[in-house]
Amino acid sequence: MNDLIPCPACNKNEFETLLKKRVRKMYDISIVKCGECGLVFNNPVLEEQLLQQFIFEDYYQSKEISSHIDRRFVRHFKRRARTHLKLISGFYQKEFTGRALDIGCGAGFFLNEIRKQGWSVRGIEPDANCSQYAVNKLDIEVFRGLFKQYETGDKFDLIYFSHVFDDLPEISAVLDKVKEMLTSDGRIFIEVPNNNADKNFLKVKDGDFLENKCYFTVETLLKLLKNNGFKILYSKMKEPVYINTFWQWVISPIVLTRKLFPDRLKSLIRVIAAPI
């Protein structure tokens, strides 16, 4: 494990320990809350190389993406992409077209959907199997690596983070870089789990403890964005369901579980913001 780090949002070193947990019977993870800005985050964090290994084992292999793309996996991410796209399109005053960058683009499903709207697209993805699928199957330009390694002079009209922003180190530095990469009318979209209830930490899988660096609430995410020079255009908590019809909603086991056991599933935070 690395040494203790200051708060990735405000760089302060005063925090309260909320939970300690031994993960994989070998790593002691502490989740702390910043005394200055209230952000909850892992401290210390796992070394980057081990982190990428665990993300692959817990997430990508569980979706069978190492050998083929599972049909349910594809349907889920296509629905999610279309849901996000419909929302995002309402926050552009000019024609809804431009250049989009997806940070942590996975297999490229969002970029494939927005490209159908006439956008030029590019992705960043560290996993080899996902990036190869995006390149070979969807013909999407993907930089294989981490956002901090990505250098370009290009400007983007949309920078998209879907369940990635909470995994990034040094998030204030990330936002500074994002501002430099956005056009004057550019937008960022962020979706992350809502971790408003501390008791949810007791139900988090080991892999999530290793992968997540930050655990946002609506308040801490909006404060972070405002403190780093962004104005909030949209923010809302949503249920973690991506469905197409009313009857899918009625029979959805996710919806039923949410109704019967409200603490079992976390809601999602969606934010659209623009640089000031």
N, C-alpha and C positions, 0 to 999 in steps of 0.2 A: 504494500500500500504506500501511497505518497504521504508527505507530511500534511499537517493541517493547513488549510487555505483560508484567506479572508473571504468575506461574503462576495460572491461573484457579481452581485448587483451594485453594492455600494462600497465595497472594498474595506468594510469595517471588520474588526476582529473580536467583537463582543457578541457571543451567542449563548443560547440556552440549549442543552441537550434534551431532545424530545424522546428519543428512542435509540437503544443500542441493540443490534441484532447480529448473530453469527450466521453467515451465508456460505453455503457449500461446505460447511464444517471447517472452513479455513480462513474466511475473511470476516473481520469485525467491522461492521458498518455502523457509523453513528449518523443519525439524522438530527440536525440542529436548526434552531430558529434564530435569525439575525436580530439582535437587540435594537438595531437602528431602523431597518426598513421592513422587518417582519418576514423576509423571504426564508423559506424552509429549504434546506439542501443537504446533500451528503457531505460529510467532512470527517476524514479525508475522502478523496475520490480514488477510484481504481486507475492503475496505469492504463494508458490508451490502448496498448497492444492487447492486454488481457480483456479490456472492456469490449473491444471489437469482436474478440473470440466469443464472449458470452452472449453478445447481442445476436450473433449468427446462430449459436446453438439454441438459444431460448426462443428466438422469434422466427428467423428465416427457415431453420430446419423444421420447426413445428408446423410450418405452412407448406412443407414439402417442396420448397422452392429450389433446393439443391439439385433435384432431378427433373422436376416439371412444375408448372404452375397449376395448382389445384383450381378447379372450376369455381368452387365456392369462394375461394380467395380472390379470384378475378372479379366475380360478380360484386363482392363486397366493396372492393376498391374502386370499381367503376361507378357504383352507386354513390360512394362517398365523394368521388371526384365531381360527379354531376351536381350533387347537393352543394358542394363548395363553389362550383362554377356559377351556379344560379345566383348564389348570394353575392359573390364578388362582382359580378357583372353590373349590379345596381349601384356601384360606387365609382363609376367612371363617367364623367360628364361628356367626354368626347366619345368618338367611336370606340367600341370595345374591341380593340386590337392593339398589338404591340409586341414586346419581347418579355417572355416569362422565364424566371429561373426558379426551379424547384430544388430546395436544399434538403437532401435526404430523399431523393425522388423514388427510391425503391425500384420497382419494375417499370415505372414510367407512365402509370395509368392516368394521373392527373394531366401530365403534359400532353398525352395523346388526345385527351378530351378537349383541352383548351386549344390545341393546334387545329382542331376541326372548326374552331371559330375564327381561324385566320391568323393566329398568333405564331410568332417565331419562338421556339422553345429550346431550353437547355436545362440539363440536370446535373446534380452533384450527388454521387452515391459511392460509399466506401466498399459495399459488398460486391464481390465479383459476379456472383450468379444473377443478382438483380440487375446490375448494370449491363451485363451481357444480354439479358432478356430485352431490356429497353433498347439497346443498340441493334441487336440482331432481329428481333421480332417486330419492334415498333419503329425502327429507324429514327431513333432519337439520339441527339448528340449528348453524351454523358461524360463528365469528368469523373474518373474513378479516384476517389480520395476524400479528404475532409475539407470542410469549408475554409478552415484556416490556411489550407494549402492552395486554395484556388485564387489565382491572380488573373485579372482581366481589366482592360480599360473600357469594356462595354458597359452601357447603361441599360437598366431594365425597368419596364413599366409595372411589373409585378414580381415580387419575391415571396415565395410560398413556403411556409413551414407547417407541415401536417404531422403532429406527434413526433417532432424532432427538436423543437426549440428547448424543451425541458431537459434534453440530453446534452446540450452544448456547453462546453466550458467557457468561462470568461464572457458571459453574455453581454456585458456592457461593451466590450471590445467588438463582439459580433454585431451589435446594433450600430456602432460607429462605422464599421465596414459596410453594413447594409445601406446606411444613409448615403455613403459615397457612391454606391452602385445603382441607386434609384434615380430615375428621371425626375424632373420638377413636379410632374403630376403622378409620380409612382405611388404604389400602395404595397403594404405588406399584409399578408394573411397569416394568422397564427391559430392553430388548434392544439390544445393540450388538455390532459385530464385535469379536472377540478379536484384539488386535494384540500378542501375546506375543513373536513373533519379529521382531527388527529387520529381518531380511532381507526380510520381507514388504513393507517400504516400497519396495523396488526394483521391485516388481510392481504397485504401486498406480497406477490410472489417473490422468491429469492432473486430471480432474474431481473425483476423491475428495480429492486434495491440496488443491484449492480449497475444497471443501465442508466437509470434516472440520476441526473445530477441535481436537479431542482424540482420542487413540488409547489406548483403555483396555485394561488387562489385568484379570483377575479381582482381583488384589491391589490395584491402584490404584483401581478402582471401589469395592470394598468399603471401603477406607480412606477414600475421599472421603465415602461415605454415613455411615459411623460418626462421622467427625469433624464431620459436619454434623447430628448428632442423630437418626440413624435406626438402628434395629435390623434386622439381616438375618434374614429369615424363610426365604429360599430363595436359593441361588446355584448355578449349574451352567453348564458349557460344553456346547453342543449342536452337532451337525452342521447346516449351513445347508440343510436339506431339509425341505419340507413336503409330505407324501404321505399318502394315505388307505389304501393296501393294501400287503400284503407284496410282491406282484408289482410294484407301482410302485416299491418300494424296490429290488428286484432289478435292474430294467432302467433305473433312473434314471441318466442320464449324469453327474449331479452326484455320486452315490455312487461311480460307477466312477472318475471323475476324482480324487475324494478318496482312493480306495484306491491308485491308480497314481501319483498326483502329490500327496503329502500337503501340500506347501508351496504348492500353487496356490490352494487355497480356505481361507479363514479359518473357524475355528469361531465360534460365537456365544456371547455371555455373556448369561444371563438371570438377573435378580435381582428378587425381591419383597421389599419392605422396608416398615416402618411407623415413624412418628415415636415417639421415646421419650417 
